[in-house]
Amino acid sequence: MEGARTTAVVQVYLDRLAEDVDADAAVVRELLAGAANRLHVLCASLLRRSYPRLTRPPLGLAADEMLSAVVERLLKALREARPANVRQFFALANQHMRWELNDLARRLDEQPAAVEANESAVAAPEPSDSQLTPNTRRILQAIDGLPADEREVFGLVRIQDLPQNEVAELLGVSTKTVQRRLNRGLLLLSEALGDLRAGSPAPAED
C-alpha cells in the first residue's frame, strides 16, 4: 500500500532528524523526496477543492508549481522544526500549503486591474471574482474554529480528500474514531453555519 510505504519512509527520516539535532540539509531533502508523492496529492486536492480560482488565469497555478513552493517552505521550516511523527510532519506540511495558497490569493486580490491608457480602444474588464465572499469567509473561520482533532480530520477527509482508512493510519487512531471526529466536526459546522443553508460546509472560493 503506497500510503503505508510513505508513512514508513517518512518516519525513518524523522527519526534521523530527532536523533541528530545538527542533521544537515541532505537528510531534510531525503525526507521531502520520500514524501513527495503524498505531498503532491495533498497539494492537488487542496488546490482543486478549496482554491480552484488560482488554477485559472491570470495565475494558472498547477499542483507541480505549488509543490515546489511548499517544498521550499518546508526546507526552511525544518531547519528548526522537528516533527516527532508522521502526523506532525503532515500537519506542518498542510499548514505551509494553506499559507502558500493564502499568500497567492491575497496577492491576486491586491493586483490592480490593468487598464489601457486609451480606454475607448479596449473592452471594459470583466468584474473580478477573486475576492472571497462574506459567506466563504464565515465558512473558513468556522472550520478554523473547530476543536483541533475535528479540524484536523475535517481537513484531511473533506478538504484534502484522503480516504478515512488512510487518515486513521496517519493519525494513529481507528477508522471509527476518524468517523466520530468527522461527524462531530460536521455537526459543529452545521450549528455554526445553519443560517447559510448552503448544503455542504466544505470551503469553496467560487
C-alpha positions as CSV (number, residue, x, y, z in Angstrom):
1,M,0.0,0.0,0.0
2,E,1.5,3.3,-1.1
3,G,0.3,5.2,1.9
4,A,1.8,2.7,4.3
5,R,5.2,2.8,2.5
6,T,5.2,6.6,2.5
7,T,4.4,6.6,6.2
8,A,7.3,4.2,7.0
9,V,9.8,6.1,4.9
10,V,8.9,9.5,6.3
11,Q,9.1,8.1,9.9
12,V,12.6,6.8,9.2
13,Y,13.9,10.3,8.2
14,L,12.0,11.9,11.1
15,D,13.8,9.6,13.5
16,R,17.1,10.5,11.9
17,L,16.3,14.2,12.4
18,A,15.3,13.6,16.0
19,E,18.5,11.7,16.8
20,D,20.7,14.4,15.4
21,V,19.7,18.0,16.0
22,D,22.5,19.1,13.7
23,A,21.4,16.8,10.8
24,D,22.3,18.5,7.6
25,A,20.0,19.6,4.7
26,A,20.6,16.3,2.9
27,V,18.5,14.5,5.4
28,V,15.7,17.0,5.1
29,R,15.9,16.7,1.3
30,E,15.7,12.9,1.5
31,L,12.7,13.3,3.9
32,L,10.9,15.5,1.4
33,A,11.7,13.3,-1.5
34,G,10.3,10.3,0.4
35,A,7.1,12.3,1.0
36,A,6.9,13.9,-2.5
37,N,4.1,11.7,-3.9
38,R,1.9,12.2,-0.9
39,L,2.6,15.9,-0.8
40,H,1.7,16.2,-4.5
41,V,-1.6,14.5,-3.9
42,L,-2.4,16.8,-1.0
43,C,-1.4,19.9,-3.0
44,A,-3.5,18.9,-5.9
45,S,-6.5,18.1,-3.7
46,L,-6.3,21.3,-1.7
47,L,-5.9,23.4,-4.8
48,R,-8.8,21.7,-6.6
49,R,-11.2,21.7,-3.7
50,S,-10.6,24.9,-1.9
51,Y,-8.7,27.3,-4.2
52,P,-9.9,26.5,-7.8
53,R,-9.7,30.1,-8.9
54,L,-5.9,30.0,-8.5
55,T,-5.8,27.4,-11.3
56,R,-7.4,29.8,-13.7
57,P,-5.8,32.8,-15.5
58,P,-4.1,35.0,-14.7
59,L,-2.3,32.8,-12.2
60,G,-2.9,29.4,-13.7
61,L,-1.3,27.6,-10.7
62,A,-0.6,23.9,-11.2
63,A,-0.1,21.3,-8.5
64,D,3.6,20.8,-9.5
65,E,4.3,24.5,-9.1
66,M,2.5,24.6,-5.7
67,L,4.5,21.5,-4.6
68,S,7.8,23.3,-5.5
69,A,6.8,26.3,-3.4
70,V,5.7,24.2,-0.5
71,V,8.9,22.2,-0.6
72,E,10.9,25.5,-0.4
73,R,8.9,26.5,2.6
74,L,9.4,23.1,4.3
75,L,13.2,23.2,3.7
76,K,13.3,26.5,5.7
77,A,10.8,25.3,8.3
78,L,12.6,22.1,9.0
79,R,15.8,23.9,9.9
80,E,14.2,24.5,13.3
81,A,11.0,22.4,13.4
82,R,11.5,18.7,14.3
83,P,8.2,16.8,13.9
84,A,8.3,13.7,16.0
85,N,6.0,11.6,13.9
86,V,4.3,11.4,10.5
87,R,1.1,13.1,11.8
88,Q,3.1,16.1,13.0
89,F,5.0,16.3,9.7
90,F,1.9,16.3,7.5
91,A,0.3,18.8,9.8
92,L,3.3,21.1,9.3
93,A,3.1,20.5,5.5
94,N,-0.6,21.2,5.5
95,Q,-0.1,24.5,7.4
96,H,2.5,25.6,4.8
97,M,0.3,24.6,1.9
98,R,-2.5,26.8,3.3
99,W,-0.1,29.7,3.9
100,E,1.3,29.4,0.4
101,L,-2.2,29.4,-1.2
102,N,-3.5,32.2,1.1
103,D,-0.5,34.3,0.2
104,L,-1.1,33.7,-3.5
105,A,-4.8,34.5,-3.1
106,R,-4.1,37.7,-1.2
107,R,-1.6,38.9,-3.8
108,L,-4.1,38.1,-6.6
109,D,-6.7,40.1,-4.7
110,E,-4.4,43.1,-4.3
111,Q,-3.4,43.3,-8.0
112,P,-4.9,46.4,-9.6
113,A,-6.9,45.9,-12.7
114,A,-4.8,46.5,-15.8
115,V,-6.4,49.3,-17.9
116,E,-5.1,50.6,-21.2
117,A,-4.4,54.3,-21.4
118,N,-6.8,54.5,-24.3
119,E,-9.9,53.1,-22.6
120,S,-12.0,53.6,-25.7
121,A,-9.9,51.2,-27.7
122,V,-10.5,48.2,-25.4
123,A,-13.4,46.3,-23.9
124,A,-14.4,47.0,-20.3
125,P,-12.7,44.5,-18.0
126,E,-14.9,41.8,-16.6
127,P,-15.7,42.0,-12.8
128,S,-13.2,40.1,-10.7
129,D,-14.3,37.1,-8.7
130,S,-11.0,37.0,-6.8
131,Q,-12.4,38.3,-3.6
132,L,-13.7,35.9,-1.0
133,T,-17.4,36.3,-0.3
134,P,-18.6,37.1,3.2
135,N,-20.2,33.6,3.4
136,T,-16.9,31.9,2.3
137,R,-15.0,33.8,5.0
138,R,-17.5,32.7,7.5
139,I,-17.1,29.1,6.4
140,L,-13.3,29.2,6.6
141,Q,-13.5,30.9,10.0
142,A,-15.9,28.2,11.3
143,I,-13.5,25.5,10.1
144,D,-10.6,27.2,11.8
145,G,-12.7,27.4,15.0
146,L,-13.3,23.7,15.2
147,P,-11.6,21.8,18.0
148,A,-8.1,20.6,17.0
149,D,-9.0,16.9,16.4
150,E,-12.1,17.7,14.5
151,R,-10.4,20.4,12.4
152,E,-7.6,18.0,11.5
153,V,-9.9,15.2,10.4
154,F,-12.2,17.5,8.5
155,G,-9.2,19.0,6.7
156,L,-7.8,15.6,5.7
157,V,-11.1,14.0,4.7
158,R,-13.2,16.8,3.3
159,I,-10.6,19.2,2.0
160,Q,-7.7,17.0,1.1
161,D,-9.9,14.1,0.0
162,L,-8.0,11.4,1.8
163,P,-9.8,8.0,2.4
164,Q,-10.8,7.6,6.0
165,N,-8.7,4.5,6.5
166,E,-5.6,6.4,5.4
167,V,-6.4,9.2,7.7
168,A,-6.8,6.7,10.6
169,E,-3.4,5.3,9.7
170,L,-1.8,8.7,9.5
171,L,-3.2,9.8,12.9
172,G,-2.7,6.5,14.6
173,V,-6.3,6.1,15.5
174,S,-9.2,3.7,14.4
175,T,-11.4,4.4,11.5
176,K,-14.3,4.7,13.9
177,T,-12.5,7.5,15.7
178,V,-12.0,9.3,12.4
179,Q,-15.7,8.9,11.6
180,R,-16.7,10.1,15.0
181,R,-14.4,13.2,14.8
182,L,-15.6,14.0,11.2
183,N,-19.3,13.7,12.3
184,R,-18.7,15.9,15.3
185,G,-17.0,18.5,13.1
186,L,-19.8,18.4,10.6
187,L,-22.3,18.8,13.4
188,L,-20.5,21.8,14.8
189,L,-20.2,23.4,11.4
190,S,-23.9,22.8,10.8
191,E,-24.7,24.6,14.1
192,A,-22.4,27.5,13.3
193,L,-23.5,27.9,9.7
194,G,-27.1,26.7,9.7
195,D,-28.4,30.1,8.6
196,L,-26.5,29.9,5.4
197,R,-28.5,26.9,4.2
198,A,-25.7,26.2,1.7
199,G,-25.6,22.4,1.9
200,S,-22.1,21.1,2.3
201,P,-19.8,23.1,4.6
202,A,-16.7,22.3,2.5
203,P,-15.0,25.6,1.6
204,A,-15.1,26.9,-1.9
205,E,-13.8,30.1,-3.4
206,D,-16.0,30.1,-6.5
